[in-house]
Amino acid sequence: MSFTSDFDFTPSMSPLLAASRFDSCFDAYGLSLKQHDSLEQRTVTLIARSPASPPAQALAMNLGRFQPLTIEVRIIFAQIAPPDALNLLLQSLEKACRTAPEDIIRWAKNRALLDAHERLMLGQTLCWTGDSMRRSEDSRSAIDRVDDCTPGILAEVNASFWALWRASKPLPKTLFCRSLVSIGSPPIGESYQANLARAASIVSLDEYLRIRRH
C-alpha cells in the first residue's frame, strides 16, 4: 500500500506539531518489532535537510519508545546545523543505539546531492518520502508519501540510501565532546566504567562550518 498523506509542513506549523505527524508511523513500527526482531527490522535510516527537519525531530522524540541499545540508525543531513537540534538527536541516539553518533551521521556536503528527497525508513515496515533537500521548509511543495515496504520498494530505498551514504562525508570526531555521565544500566557483559563517557554533544560546530562551507 502507498498513499499521499495530508502532511503539510507550512511555515505557520510549529516544529513540534510537524514532527508529531509521524507518530502513527512509529506506532506501526513499534508493533512490527514485537513480531519481527531481525537486524534489518531494527535498522532505521533517515535522509533529511537538517536536524531541525520534522522527520529528524520525530526520530529524536520517538527513539525513546524502544529498549535502550536495540535500534540501529544511519542518518544523512544536507545541513548539520542548528546545534541545539543536533544535540537533541544525539541524546536520543546515545540511548537507543550501540553505535557511536560520529559513525551514525554523515553530511551530504556536495551540492549535487541535494536533489535527493527527505526519506525516513523504519525497518522493513514503512518508508516516508518528502520533498527535496534542496528546498527550504518555507518553499516546499506538499510532496508527502508513505509506503508499505514491499520487496521492490525496500530494494530501491536501500540502494539509494547507501549510494548517498557513500557519497556523503563522516562528521569529524573532533566535533564530539563526551561527558562522564552514565545513560543507564550497561548491557550484559559491559562494565560500568565502559558505560561511562558515552554521552556525546557537539562542540565548535559554528567554527567547523565556517571552514567547511559548501
N, C-alpha and C positions, 0 to 999 in steps of 0.2 A: 504494500500500500504506500502511496505517496500522496501528499496533498500540500496545497499552499495555504498557510495558516493566516490568521488575522493579525500577525505581528505587524506593528507599525511604529518603528523607533523614531518618533518625531522629536525635534529639539525640546518640546514642552514636556515630554515624558521624563520623569526622574530616572536616574540610573538604577535605583533600587527596583522601581516598578518594571523597567525594561528587562532587568535580569530575572525578575520573578516570573516572567512569562515562560521561562524554561523549566519551571518546577515540575510540570507534568511529564516532561521528558525524563527528568531524573527519577520521578516516581516509577515510570515504566522500567527504567534501567535498574533501579534497586530491586524490583520484583524479579527481574530476569536473573539477577545474581543469585537468588535463592534457588533457582532451578539449574543454572549452568555456572560453574565456578572455574572455568578454564582460564589460562593466562590471557588468551585472546579476548575473552569476555570481560576480564578485569582491566583491560587496556583502554584508556581514553586518549584521543588525540584532538587537538584544537589548533585551528588556524584563525587568527584574529588580528584586527588592525592594531590593537594596543591592549594593555592590561585593564584599561577602563572600558573596553567594549562590553556590551551586555553579555555575550556568551562567556567571556573571561570572568566577569563579575559573578555570573551564575555558577561557573565552575568553582570559584573561590568559596561561595556561600554553601554549595551543596556537597563538597568533598567531606565535610564533617559528618554526613549521614553514614559514612561507611566505616568499617572497622579500621583502626589505625594500621598503617603499613601494609595495606592489602590491595591498593589500586596502583596501576602503572599509568603514568601520564607523560605525554610528549606535547610540547607547545611551540608554535611558531608565531612570532609577532612581527608586524611590519614596523612598529614603533615600540620601544621598550620603556617609554615613559607614559604616564607620570609615576614617580617613585612610590607614592603612597598606595596606589592601586597595585603596583607590582609587589610591594611588601605584604599587602593583604593576601595576595595569591601565594606568596612564598610560605606564609604561615600555614595555609591550608595544605600546601604540597608537602611540607615537612611532616605533618601529622598523618597524611594519607599514604605517602609513598616511601618506598625503601631507597629509591634513587635520589641522589643529591640534586638540589634545584639547578645547579650550574650545568648538570647533564640532562636536564629536562627541557630547558628553554633555549630556543635559538632565535636569531634575529634575521629576518628576510631583508637585509640591508640594501641589496641591489634593487633599484627601482624597477627593473624589468620583471621582478617577481610580484609586483603589487597588483597585477590584474587578477591574481588568484582570489577566489571568493572566501569569505569567512566560512568556517566549517567546524562543527563540533560532532565528533564521532564517539558514541557511547557504546563501547564494546562491540558486540555484533547485534545490537538491538535497534538503535536508531541513529540516523545521520541527519543533522540540521545543516542547511546551506543558506547563507545570507548573501549580502551584496559584496561587491569587490572591495578589497582592502584599500584600493587607490582613493576611494571616495570617503570623505569625512561624514560623520553622523548627520550633520545638518544638510547634506546634499544627497542623501541616499534615496534610492527607489524603494519600493515596497517588496523587493525580491525576498522571498522567505519560503523555504521548503523543508519539510520533514519527511524522511523516507524510512520505511522498514528496511532492514539490511538483508536484501536478497543477495545471493552469491554474486550476481553481476555488479550490484551497487557496492558491495563490500570490496570486490577486487579493484574497482575503479577508484574508490576512496583511498584505499591503502596505497595503491600505486602512485596516485597524485600527491598524497601527503608525504611519502618517503622520498619522492623526487624533489619536492620543495624542501624537505628537511636537509637533504644532501647539498642543496644549493644555498642554504642559509648558514649563518655564522654562529658558532657557540659563543655564549657570553663568557668573558674572561673571569677566571676565579678571583682575580683581584677586586672585582665588584662586590664580592660577598664577604660580609663580616659575620662571624659566628659568635654567639653569646653562650656562656656556660649555664644554660637553662635546660632542664630535662623536659621533654614534651610528653612524658607519661611512662608507663611501665615498659621496660625493654622487652623485646621479643625473647622467646625461649632461646637460650644459648648465647645471648648477648649480655655482657656485663653492664652494670650500672654506669661505670666510667665510660664505656663505649657509647652509651646512650646520651652522655652529656655532650655539650658543644655541637648539637645538631641544629639548633635554631639559627637560621640564617636571615640576614637582612641585606638590602642593597645599600652600598655606600658610594659616595663620589660619582653618582650617576650623571649629574649635570656636567661635571668635568669630562667624563668619558665621552658624552655625546658631543661636546664641543670639538673634540679631537676626531670623532668618527662620524661626522655628518655625511649624509648621502652625497 
